[in-house]
Amino acid sequence: MGLGYLTLDRPTRSLSGGETERVNLTTCLGTGLVNTLFVLDEPSVGLHSRDTERLVHVLEQLRNAGNTVVVVEHEASVIRAANQIVDLGPGHGASGGEVVFQGTYAQILGAEGSLTGQYLSGRKQVEVPQRRQVNAGQVSRLSRAFYAGRKDSSRMELNDALLVQGDRRDSCSALKLAHATRNNLKDLTVEIPLGRLVCITGVSGSGKTTLVREVLLPALIERLKSELPGTKASDRLCAEQNGEDEETEAAGTSQDCARLEGAEQLGRVVLVDQSILGKTPRSNPAVYIGAFDDIREFFAQSEAARQRGLNASAFSFNSAQGQCERCRGAGYEKIEMQFLSDVFIRCPDCNGRRYRAHILEVKVGKETGDRRQETGEGRKEKAARSHRPSVHGTQRPAHAMRSRSIGDLLDSTVEEAIEFLAGFDESRPARRAVESLRLLQEVGLGYLKLGQPINTLSGGESQRLKLVRHLAEAVVGEDSERKPFDRQQKRTPHPGALPFRRGEGGSGRTDGSQSLLTSAPTMFLFDEPTTGLHFEDVRVLLKVFQRLVEAGHSVVVIEHNLDVIKSADWIIDLGPEAGDEGGEIVAVGTPEEVAACEASHTGRALQEVLGSVALRE
């Protein structure tokens, strides 16, 4: 399994994601079972391309021993090795759940209705964007020791420059981290270009997470006198349950003495990972990103609410004024099991809608709020919507599209909520809510329901939701006409630019969350953001990364996904192997330059990807 470098006393919590996956698979191999059904949920998570080849070999061993192996997977190399492929879709959420294709790998390549098949065959692909330029001081550096084929070098100097291109492009500032020695890092010194999309790559266990999460992040927090991303109640619950581990990690981090230069060019650092958002069903996506405040204000400004004397707090399921008396606005009742996990059942009084009856009676309709319906175009749009089928395939009545209660809106998907609220151009809270919700749509979460409990979200969904929360804090300001990511005005990438500014009087938010509207750009740190994502979802996520960089921010991504790596402006490849044989810089540079390094496992994987791109062009 390639884990021979692990010591027997190694704490499991210190293992990387890829190492943990392979340890679990070792258990399967050690059982010696036959005629057994093995079900694996994305076993390639956290694995480098080199390690994925080993994984495929293990799966084939299990199959050849007389077992049946069912794998939920997005990794192309694992899909290619399958004897039978079942592709579900065609879309997300309610628009999915159907078998789009079933057959062999050769057959799916020609399946027109399969989005997976289109990507596997190359008919659809993640395009390589134009590279942003790095200054002359940050040229490709490849270790002389590796190019000479010597594997016994005790240390690789960052200044060992082999490829110096004369035609480097626009300058950009850099963050320099020197003498990092934590865990397996061997006195590492590295420069990270600012205002660029940077990928940290390397085989599983090479020191990527240590470098970013245990050295760079604490150093930036200390230098910027910043705090970790503002925590909400759901985050605090998770933190309390993992307090012992966090205290141990914090104690270890404080002992690292890496030197950091260039941090004054940043305003804040934000870590976006796949840790769970909470274990209770009380919170939901609308609350988490702050859009629910605007939605409550929108309903409070309606004529029906004014007649009943209801303010915005009455439309909060955390307020005694409007919440269901039985479930206290949770929508569920918790049944405590003495020796088992707690069970949540739908509240019988409110049927999971969280509110009292008189709150749900307040409905806002487009016939009273949408001025565009008076025009001919508006009447045509209204008629088309009245005959549009619902997500369940039945005809949606016209009145269902005209008026909704707050319970109806929470039961709507993000895309449906945007369509509804966009009809109220004269309502400022509605415009602000639409801005926040569009961020969810842009990161590929438009299929989520506004009221979906966050404890039901996958790791990939949780990570994108965290990203949206930070974006919503930055984008949604006092000027409600501002568009997310400056869609209508193309900006020239500049690491010193101030991408988002407050309107007069500040953002006007009362939730106490810290804004990203600082005097300098933000550095976003992502830990394998493509986990659990389909090829199409990766393409959508990359668009968000590119817009962040265009706005002047810096994005640093720990990643194994080759579509993300080939789209990066700069790559820092660690290795050459894992554990004590890792923790060194193998190559730095653009994807093309790293692909030229034969000593880099990442470079060899990139050769095939970039080569196929060149052939298509």
N, C-alpha and C positions, 0 to 999 in steps of 0.2 A: 504493500500500500504506500510505500515511500515515506514511512513514518519512523524509520530506524534511528533518526537523530533525536527523538523525544526521550527524555529521562523518565524513569518510572515514578519519580516523586513530583512530576510536573502537575501543578493544580489545573483541573479541567477548565476553570474559568479563564485561564491565561491562554488557552488554545485559540487559534484563529478559526474562522468559520469553516475554511476548507479542511483544517486538521480535525475539527469536531465531526464533520461529515464522514471522513475516512475512518475515524475511530469507531463510529457507529456501524459502518459497513464491515469493519473487521469482526464485529460481533456476529453479523450474519454469516460470514465465511467460516467462523469458528464453530458454528453449530453443527455442521456436517449434515444438515437436514436434506431430505429429498422429497419429491412430490409435495412441495410446500409453495404457497402463494406469498411472494414478497411484494409489498406495496411500498414504493419509495416516493416521497414528495420532494421533488427538485434536489436530488442528491448532488448535483454539480454546483450548488451554491457555494461561493467562496473558493472555487477551484480554478487554477490557471489552466490554460489550454493544454500544457504538458501533463498536468495532473488529471485533466478530464479524460485523456487517452488511457490512463491507468484505471480510471473509474469504469470506462467502457469494458476494459478487459475483465474487471471484477464481475460486472453484470453478466458478461458472457460466460464466466466460470459458473455462476449460480445457475444460469440457464442450462448449460451443458451437463450439470450434475442432476438434471431431471426436475428442476423447479420451474415455476412460472413467475416471471418478473414483470410487474406493472409499474411503470415510471411516469410520474407527472413531471414534465420537463419542457424547457424552452431552448435549451442548448442544442445547436444544430448538429454537433458531432454525435450527441447521444441519440437524436432523432434518426440520423443516418444509419446508426447501428441497429435500429429496431427491426424486428421481423414484421410487425404490424403496427400501423399508426392510426389512432382515432383522434380526429381533429374536431374540437367543439367550437361553436360560434353561433351565428356569424359575428355578433358584436359582444359588448359587455353587458353585464347585469341582465335586465329583463329582455334585452334584445339578443341574448345568447341562449345557452342551454340546449342547443340542437346539435345533432351529429352532422357536421358539414362534409366530412370525408372519413372513410375507413378503407385501408388498403396498405400496400407496400410503399416504400420510399420512392421507388421509380414511378409509381402511379400518382402519388401526391404532387410530383413535380409538374404534371400536366393538368391537375385539377383546377379549373377556372374559378370555382366558387370558394376555394380555400385560400384565405389570406396567408396562412402558414406556407402553403405550397408556392404561392407567388414569391415569397421571400426566399425560400429554399432554392427555387429554380433561377433566381436572379432577375425575374421579370419585375419585381419590386425590390427596392434596396434603400438602405440608409446612405444618402449622398454624402460625399466628403466635402465639407465646406472649404471656402478659401482660408488659407492659414493666416492668422494674425502674426505680425512680425515681432521678433524678439531682437533686442539691441545687440550691437557688435560684441559686447562683453559676455553675452550668453550664447556662445556658439556651441556646436555639437562637441561633446567631450566623451571619448571612449577610452577606456583603460588600455594603456600600452601593454600591460601584463596580459590582458585577455586577447588582444590582437596578436600578441606573440605566441599565444597558445599556452601560456604558463598559468597553471591553476594554483600554484603555491604562493602567490603573492599575498603577504599578510595584510596589505592595505593598499587601496587604490586611491590615488590622489585625484581630486576633482579638477585640478589644473592640468592634468595630462591631456593636452589638446592634440587631436589627430586631424579632425576635419574642421578647417576654418574656412568658412565661405566668405568671399569678398563681398558678395551681393546680399548682405543681411538687410533687413528692412527697418521700418520705423522703430525708434527706441522705445523701451518701456523700463520702468523701474523694477527692482527685484527685492525679494525678502531673502536674507541669508541666514541660514541656521548652521551653526558651527559646533563641532565637537559633541555630537550626540552619541551617548554611550549606553543608553538604556537597553535592557534585555540583550538581544543579539546584535545591536548596532555597534559597529566597530569604528568609533571616533569619526562619525559621519559628518561631512560638511557638504551642504547642498544649497543651491540658489533656486528660488521659486519665482518665476516672472509674475508680476502683478498685472491685473487687467487682462488676464489670459485664461483659457481653459487648460488646466494642467492635470495630467493623469499620473498617478503613482502606480506603477505596475511591478510585477515580479511573481515568482512562483509562490504558492501558499506557504506561509511561514517564513518568508524572506525578511520580514520586518516592516511591512507597509503600515499596518495599524499602529505599531509601536511608534513609528516616525511621526505619523499625523496626529493620532489621538493622545498619545502619552508623552510626546515631546513638543511638537509644534503647537498644539492647542493650548496646553497649560502655559507655555512661554508667551503666547500671544495674549492670553487672558491676563497674565501678570503684567505684561508691558503696557497693555491698553487700559489696565485697571477696569477691565470689563467683567461681565458676569456671564455664566452660561445662559443660553436662551431662556427667557422668562418662563417660569413654570406655572402651570395651571393646576387645579385640584387633582386632575387625573394624573398629571406628571408626578405630583408630590406623593400620591398613593403608591405609585410604582417605585419612587425613590426610597420611601420608607421601608418597603419590603426588601429592597436590595441594599440597604444602608451599610451592612457589614462589608460587602464587596467594594462599594464605592469608597468607604473610608480607607480600606486597604490600598486601593489604587491611588487615592489621593496622597496617602503617606509615601508611597513609592515614587510618585511623580515629583514630589517636592524635593527629592534627593537628586534629581537629575540637574546637571549644571550646564546644559547646552546654552550657547550664546546666540542671541537673536539680534539681527541688524535690519533696519529698514521698516520696522513696524510702525514708525510715525506716519507712514503714508496710508495707513489703514485707520478706519474709524471704529470697526467692530469685527469680531469673528463669530461665526455661527456654525455650530455642528448640527448636521441633519443626518440622523441615522435611522435604523429600522427598529429601534426599541419600541415596545408597546406603549400606547397612549393612555391606557387605563384598563381596569378589569371590571368596571361596572357599566351598565347600559345607560347611565344617566346623560352623559355628554354625547354630542353628535357633531358632524362636520360643520354645520352652520354655526354652532356655538364656538367650536374650536378656532375657526378662522376669524371670528368677530362679526360675521354677517348677520347674526341673529339679532344684535342690537338694532340694526337698521330695519330689519323685518318687523320687529316689535313696534318700532316708532311708526313705520308705515301703516300698520293696522290701527294704531292709536289715533292716527290723523284721519281715519275714515269717519264718515258721517254717522254710521251705526255705533261706533265706539264713543263718539262725542255725546250722542243722545243718551247712552247708558252711563256716561261719566267715567269711562275706562281710560286709564293712562297706559303708558308703555309697560310699566311694571306688571299690569294685570295680564299681559300677554306672555309673561315669563312663567315657565312651568316650575320655577324655583320660588315663586311668590305665592304666599298663602291666599292672595286675592283671586288668583285664577287657576291654580293647580288643582288637580283631582284630589278630593279629600282622602280617598282611600290609599292611593299609591304615592301621594305627595309629589305628583308631577313626574314620577319616574316612568310611568307607563307599564311598569312590571312590578311584580311582587317577588321578593326574595324568600325562598324557602331554605332555611338552614338545615343541612344534613350533617349529622354528627361525625360520621366517618367517611363521607363523600364530599365532593365539591358542591357548593351551593347551587340551587336550581332557581332559575328565573322564569316566572309564568306571566302571561299577559294579564293586566288588571281587568277584572270582570266589570267594574263600574264604568270606566272610560274606554274600555276595549283597546288600551294601549295608546290612546290619543293624548293623554297627559292632562287635559284641561277639563274644567267644569262645563256643564252644558251651555250656560249663558255666554261663555267666552267663545265657544264653537259656533254660536248663533251669529256672531259678527262675521259677515262675509263682505269681501270687497270684489266688485265686479267691473269688468272692462267696459260695460255699457255706461258706467258713470265716471270712469277714470280715463279711458282711452279716447282722446280727442281725435285721433287719426281715423277712428271708425266712421266719422262723419263724411270722410272723403270716399270717392269711388274706390280707390285702392284699398282703403281700410275695410270697406264692405266686402270686397272680393276676398281679402285675407281672412275675414271673419267667416265667410261662407266655406272657404277651404278648410279652416280649422274645425268647423262644426261637423265635417264628414271625415275627419282624419281618424283612422283606427287607433285604439288605445294600444298599450304595450301588451295587452292580453288578447289582442286580435278582434275585439268587439268594437262596434261603432261608438264613439264618444259623443254624447249629446251636446248640443250647442251650449246649453246653460252651464255645463261642467267646465267649459273653457272660459266662461264669462265671470264667474264669481267663485271665490275660494275662501275658506276660513283658514286660520293659522294652522289648524290641525291638518287641513287638506294640503297646505303648502309644505309642511314637514313631511308629508307622505309622498311628495313629488320628488322626482329626480332633479339633479342640478340643472340639466338642460331644460326640463319643463318649467322649473322655477324662473329661469332666466327669460324664457319666452313669455311667461305671465307678467313678471315685474317690468319687463322692457316696455310694456304697453302704457306705463304710467310715467311718461317723460316729465310731467309737471311735478312729480313727487321727488324731492331730494333724497329722502331715505331709500326710496326704491332704486334710484340711480346708483347710490353708494352700495347697496346690496348687490346689484347686478355687477358692479365692478369687481367686488370680492368673489362672487360666484363664477365669474368668467375665468378667474385664475384657476379654479378647480377644473373648469372645462379645458383650459389650455394645457394642463398637465395630464390630461386623459382621465379625469375622474368625473366626467359629466354624467356618468351612469349611476353614481351614488345617490341615495335618497338623503334629503337634508336632515331628516330625523333619524337616520340609521345610527344605532349605537356604535361608538368608536371601538368597543371591545370586540366587534365582529369584523374589523378590517384586517386585511392581510398585512404582512410586513412591508411590502412594496407600497400599498395604499397608505399605510401609516407614514412612511417616509415622505411621500409626495404631499400628504396633508400637512406635515410639518413645514415643508418648503412653502406651501401656499400661505400658511399663517404668517411667515416672515415676509413674504411678498405682499400680502394684504396690508400688513402694518406699514410697509414702505410706500405702496402705491395709492391706497385709499386715503387721501388727505382732504383738506377743506375744499379744494377745488374739485368738485364732483365731475367736471368735464374731462379731467385727466384720464387718459386711456392707459391700461396696463402695458408696461414695457415700451411706452412711447411708440405705439403702433403707427401713428399718423405722421410722426416726424422722425426720420432716420437720423441716428446720432452716430458720430464718429467715435469709435472706441478710444477712450482716453482714461488711463488709470487714475488720474487726478480729478476727473470730472465729478460733479455733484449730481448724481442721477435723479434723485427725487427730493423735492423741497417742500417744506410745510407751507400751507396757505396762511393767510393772515389769521392770527389767533390760534395757530396750532391745528392739530388734527381733529380736535373736538371729541375725541374718544374718552370714555369714562371707565374703561375696563382696566386701566392701570398698566397695560402691557407696554413694554419698552419698544419704541419705534426704531426702525433702521435708518431714520432720516438724520444722519450724522454729518459732520463737516468733512468727512472723507469716506471713500468707498468701503464696502464690507467684503470680508473674505468668507466664502461659503465652503465648508468642508463636508464632503459626502463620502460615506463609507458604503461602497458597493450599492449604488442607487438602482441598478438594473435588476436586482434580485427579484425574481417572480414576474418579470416583465416580458411580454411578447415582443417580437421584432418591431411591430407597429408602435407599441408603447415606448420602446427605446427611442424610436425616431421622434416621437412627440416630446419626450423628456429632453432630448438633445436640443430641440428648438428652444426650450425654456433656458437651458444652460447658455446657449448662444445669446439669447436676449439679455441675460444677466450680465454677460461679459460686455456686450454692446453698450449697456447702461453704465459701464465703468467699474463693475465689481470684479472680484477675482474668484474663480471657481477651481477648487482642488478636489479631485475625485480619486478615491482608491477603487480600482476597477480591473476586472478580468475580461469584460465584454469587448470583443475586438471592434465592434461597430462604434463604441464610445472611444476606444483608444485611437482608432484611425482618424477620428474627428477632432482630436485634441490639437491644440497649438504647440504643446510642449509635453514631453514624456520624461519621467524620471524612473528608470528601471532599476529595481533592487535585486540582489541575489548574491552570487550566481545560483545558489541552491537555498535550502531552507535551514532553519535552526542555526547552529554554530557555523555552518558553511554559508550562511547568508549575511545580511546586515551590511552589505557593501554596495557601492554604486557600480552597476555594470555598464550602463549607457544613459546619456541624456541627449535630448535633441528633438527634432520633429519626428513624426512617425516614419517618414521615409529614411531619415538618418539612423534611427534606432533599428529599422529593418535591415540596415546594412551591417549591423553588428552580429556576426555569426556566433559570438559567445553568449548572446542574449536569447533566452527561451522565448521572450516576448517578441524579439526581433524576427525570429524564425517564423512565428505564427503570423506576424504582420506581413511577411513577404508574400504569403499566399493570398491574404486579403487584399493588399494593395495591388498585387499582380492581377487579380481578377478584375479590380476596378479599372486598371489601365487597359485591359483587354476589351472591357465593355465600352470604354471611351474610344 
